[in-house]
Amino acid sequence: MYYGSPPIVTNGLVLTLDAGNTKSYTSGSTNWFSLGNPTLSGSLTNVGFDAYKGCLLFASSSNSTCIFNNSDLLNFNTGSFSIEVVVKLTATASGTVNTLWQKRNTTSGVGGFPGYQYRILNSTTTLASTIIAVDNGTGANNGDYISLQGSSTTFPYYTFIHSVITFNVSTLKLAEYRNGVLITSEAQNSGIMTGSFYNNNLNFRLGKNEGNSLDAEYYVLRAYNRVLSQQEITQNYNALKSRFNLT
């Protein structure tokens, strides 16, 4: 119906946002609605819209953000998840704690607060550094978090990127796929899930932490309550690549 052709994976899908689909967003709205479940939506603050591009415009100068506080989204059930996004960063990150997405009450450091996050860090004029992490909040360097960072996860500015983050609660493997290809993964075998990892009182947030906002164009975002396979990630990528001229 609204998932496109070829179709996307729907098994485990709990949130699907598409700024280019009028069933998900219409100009002037202060909510971004999940396709197939209009009762699930994010509240937009100071977010613009480009109808020609079909994207929501987030700006650091406006403190743009989108916050989901719906219980359906706060609880990913088993602990495993996949988060997929098509986004373009439109300006060099301001500071070090801008977030592409997060479910965590702060992005200051890794290991001290339960939840998960995708941080965009100020780096060069062409590439941002990133930290992608899940942690249970019991304290850094005690086997309570997994973090992907370094040169393998630098994020280009001014470029369409299809990114999928997966976390497998059984293997404790955190991974990122870019444009359908696995670029980095890490597994940890100690106490990541012993703390209040899911802390369902925390909201799922796009574009902003408690401080800085991100300069970005958001096009598509999906969340699954399970780990997508390589084949499924490729399927979703193929459903989008012609729309965004991805290779």
N, C-alpha and C positions, 0 to 999 in steps of 0.2 A: 504494500500500500504506500507508506511514506518512507520505506527504508531504502528505496532506490533499486537500480538494476545494474549489476547483479545485486542480490539481496545481501544485507548484513546478517551477522550472527545475532540471534535473539535469545538463545538459551542463557539464562542468568542475567539478562539485561534489566537493570533497575533504573537507569536514567539515560535518556537519549535527547540531546539538545542539538538543534540545527538552526543557526541564525538566518540561514537562507530559506527556511521553510516557514510560511506564514502561520502554520499550525503550531509552530514553536515560538515564533517572535513576530510581532507586528510593530511598525514604527510608532514610537511614543509610549509603548508599554513599559511599565516598571517591573515586569516579571519576565523571566525566560522559562517557558513551559516545556516539560518533558513530553515528547511525542508519544501518543498512546496512553498517557496518564496525565491529563491536564491538571489534576489536583496536586501534582508534584511540580513545584516551580521554585526558581531562585529569585530572590529580591535584588533588583538592580539599583545601584546608587551611582549617580553621575557617570552613566555609561551611554555613549553615543551609538549611532547606527548608520551603516552605509548600505543602503538598499541595493545599489549597483553591485557591490562586492558580495553582499549577503553575509555581513559580519557585524559583530558588536565591537565597539571601539572603547578600549580601556586606556586611560591616560593617568600618569603619575601626578600631573598638575591638578587633576580633578579628584584624586583619591578614589578612583573608580573601584567598584567591587561588586560581586554577585555572591549572595549568601543563601545556602539551603539549610533550613532548620527543620525539615520534615523528617519524622521518625522513620519513614520507609527508607530514606537515604542514609540516615545516621547509622543504621545497623546493617552491616554487611554479612550477618549471620555467622558463617563458619570461620571467618578471618581471612580467607583467600579473596583476592580481588584483582580486577584489571581496570585500568583507567586509560581511556583513549581520547586523544585530543588532536584537532587540526588547528594550528595557531601560527601567527606570524608576529614576531617581535618587531616593534616599529621604532624603538629608540634604545640607546644604551641604558642598561639598568642603572637606576639611582640607588646607591648604597649596596648592601650585601644581603638583604633579607626580603627581596621581592618573591612572591610565590605564584607559580603557574596554577597550582591547586594545592589545597591542604585541608586536613582535618586534624587540627592541632591548635592549641591556644597561644602558641608563639612559634616563631621560626628562629629564635635566638639560640643557636647551638643545636647539637644533636645528642640525644641520650638522656636529657633531663625531663622531657615531657612526653606523655603518651600520644600516639597518633601516627600520621604519615603526611608527607609533604614532598613537593617538587619545587625547590628553590632555584631562582635565577639570580646569579651573582654578577656584579659589575666586573668586567674583565677588559677586553679590548674593544675597539670600535666596530669590529666585525664578528666577534665571538663572545658569547657569555659563558661563564663557568656555571656548573650546576651541582646541586646536592640533592639526591633523591633518597629518602630515608623512611624507614619504619622503626619505631621504638616503643618500648613499654614504659618509659619514664622513670625507671628505678635508678638511673645514674649512668653517666658515660663510662665507657671502657670496661664495663662489667658484663659483656655479652648480652646486653639488653637492646641492641639496635643493629640494623643493617643499613649501610649507606653506600650508594654508588656515586662516585665523584672522580674527578681527574680529567685527563685529556680525552678519554674515550666518550665522555658525555658532554663536551662543549656544545653549546647551542647557538646556531648562527642567527644573526639579526637579518631582517628584511627578506626572509625566505619562508615559504610554506613548509611546515614540518608536520608530518603525521607521526605522532609519538604514542606508543602503548607501553604502560608500566604494568607489570604483573607481579603479584606476591603470592607465593604458595605457602600456606601455613603448615603443610605437612613436611616439606623439604626445607622450609625457611629460605627459599630462594627468591631474591628480588632481581628483576630483569627489566631492561628497556629495549624496545624495538623501535627503529626509525625507518619510516618508509618501507615497512614490511620486513626489515632485516634486523636480526639480533645484534646489538652493538656492545652490550655489557651485561654481566650477571654476577651475582655473588650469593653464596649460601653461608649461613652461620648455624651451628648446631647447639648453641647454648640457650640462655634463658629469655629469648626475645618475647615469648608469649606469657611470661609469668606475671607481668604487671597488668594494670588496667588499660590494656592496649587500645581497646575500642572506646572507652569513655564516651558513651553515647550522648552526653550532654554537650559535646562540642559540635559546632556547625561545620559543614563542608563549604569551603570558601574558594572563590576564583579571583585571581588578580591582585589580591592585597592581603597582607598580614595585619597585625595590630599597628604597623607603622607605614612602611613604604607601599606604593602601588606600582603596578607593572604597566609599561606602554606596550600594548599588544592588540592585535585583531584576533578575536575568537570566532571561529567558524562552526566547529563541531566538537561536542564532548559527549562521551558515553562512559557509563560505569557499569561493571558487571560484578556479581557476587561470587565469582569463581575465576580461575586462571584460564585465559584463552590459550589455545594451542597455537603453534606456529602456523598451521593450516588455516585456522580461524582468523588469525591476525592478517594473514595474506588475503583472505576473503574480504575482510573489511577494507583493507588497503586498496584492493582492486576495485571495490565499489566507489571509491573516492578519488582515485588517482587522476582520472581524466578531467574531473571537475576542477582540480587544482593544478593540473599540469605537472603532477609528480612523476618522477622517473623510477 
